[in-house]
Amino acid sequence: MDLPSFVEIIGNTPLVGLPAVFELPDGVQIALKLEGRNPSGSVKARAARSIVQEAERAGRLKPGGTILDASSGNTGIAYAVIAGQRGYRLVLCLPKNASAQRQQLLKTLGTEIVHTSPLEGTDGAQAEAVTLADDHGDWVYLNQYDNDANWRAHYQTTGPEIWNQTQGTVTHFVATVGTSGTLTGTGRYLREQRKDVQIVEVQPDSPLHGLEGVKHMQTARVPGIYDPGVATDRRAMSTERSFRMVRCLAHHGLLLGPSGGAAVQAAVDVARDLTHGVVVAIVPDSGSRYLSEPHIWTPAEGEVPCRLAS
Ligand SMILES: Cc1ncc(COP(=O)(O)O)c(C=O)c1O
């Protein structure tokens, strides 16, 4: 029997409708791309596979080789799954404050973690990876932030999937940005299919925020693959509104991570100003990855539970 490997089934994630919790104009639909359904549990499986394959094709990564990169967690977990499947050693620079659950998962998958300063976030992890790459010439530094194979993964898979799943009706694409690979690759593909498609980039509204995996570009090191020309609209989203959306949808059977909450809240904001349209929001990972973080799940004082419209 010819069966696919776990790496080969990355992608083809479901696109589902937003539960009818929010009042939207009649001609407007919001669809959620559930990237937590990927092997490794996040959107980063797509980029990690593409980056590793590109390094293999270029002859930089050889059987039994050592992979090195920096990650806030999801790319690391994706590399760990792919490294495990393909027989590589993985060394990962990770801010020390990454959740206990993530660190446990990485260790369980056999990753060697190098802790970096929690105050410097992924920028500090990246600086440490550069130092380690200099010290270990035989390690292959994949550098997801500056690697074109990152955004190309989304140009080749996420974009076409959304186009096909919406049967070409998508009018708005909403995504948060970390490396910006998802927004850049998917945005470029969709723009080529439909010139007037709106690409909505969502960033945290302040440098200190709770949206794991997402960057506040004004104050962070801007990734090399970031292209400010892709987005047609930029939204600043608060951690509070993102968490509230996550709690709301959890009560309607959908577990989203914080960055998914930010994207969905931005999609609702965009949709409310439209008369017709199909707004697709990326949900990078599942809330099940954050269950050990009670601050996400604890309702704000006086918070009224959201209910389905009758
Ligand atoms: C949870 C989460 N959300 C959003 C992103 C941003 O995705 P991208 O790096 O493609 O911009 C990441 C990236 O690591 C992530 O882990």
The ligand as an SDF file (V2000), in Angstrom:
LIG
                    3D

 16 16  0  0  0  0  0  0  0  0999 V2000
    0.5350   31.2140   16.9710 C   0  0  0  0  0  0  0  0  0  0  0  0
    1.1100   31.9580   15.8110 C   0  0  0  0  0  0  0  0  0  0  0  0
    0.3530   32.8970   15.2260 N   0  0  0  0  0  0  0  0  0  0  0  0
    0.8140   33.6070   14.1740 C   0  0  0  0  0  0  0  0  0  0  0  0
    2.0740   33.4110   13.6710 C   0  0  0  0  0  0  0  0  0  0  0  0
    2.5460   34.2490   12.5230 C   0  0  0  0  0  0  0  0  0  0  0  0
    2.7220   33.5130   11.3160 O   0  0  0  0  0  0  0  0  0  0  0  0
    3.8150   33.9790   10.2790 P   0  0  0  0  0  0  0  0  0  0  0  0
    5.1550   33.6690   10.8580 O   0  0  0  0  0  0  0  0  0  0  0  0
    3.5350   33.1800    9.0470 O   0  0  0  0  0  0  0  0  0  0  0  0
    3.6480   35.4540   10.0810 O   0  0  0  0  0  0  0  0  0  0  0  0
    2.9020   32.4500   14.2570 C   0  0  0  0  0  0  0  0  0  0  0  0
    4.2730   32.2390   13.7990 C   0  0  0  0  0  0  0  0  0  0  0  0
    5.0710   31.6090   14.4310 O   0  0  0  0  0  0  0  0  0  0  0  0
    2.3970   31.6930   15.3510 C   0  0  0  0  0  0  0  0  0  0  0  0
    3.1470   30.7570   15.9550 O   0  0  0  0  0  0  0  0  0  0  0  0
  1  2  1  0
  2  3  1  0
  2 15  2  0
  3  4  2  0
  4  5  1  0
  5  6  1  0
  5 12  2  0
  6  7  1  0
  7  8  1  0
  8  9  2  0
  8 10  1  0
  8 11  1  0
 12 13  1  0
 12 15  1  0
 13 14  2  0
 15 16  1  0
M  END
$$$$
